[in-house]
Amino acid sequence: MENKMIDDFNDEDKIVSNSNLWDYKDEGNTIIGFVVEINEEGTYGREIVVDNGDEQKTIPSLTALNTKLSHAKVGDKIKIVSLGKVRSMNKKEYWDFEVFIKSTEEEEGPKEVMSKEM
């Protein structure tokens, strides 16, 4: 059967992302900054925007990060370190991260959030 759909799209129909994503894909890549925005219903799930002093970066919505950043709030200082690709117990590869959160409500210092998938 022949596809009879007409390609009538133009540049006005194009969806463009305005987010400046943090590049996590090199082991050791690190971002440190303050959470300035949390959008629970972002395009790809929960979106966190971090101001690192030079610019604002959106943290990619990845399961390993979303779980570890679930306690983060606007105003918190965070540090994320890319640990590279690892294998889960069921042999699937995923990017893992070390996450530290300094809450603006606490004076105890940074806390490490679990760094390996269970």
Summary of the structure (lengths in Angstrom):
residues: 118
radius of gyration: 17.8
end to end distance: 47.8
largest distance: 66.6
contacts: 268
relative contact order: 0.19
helix: 8%
strand: 42%
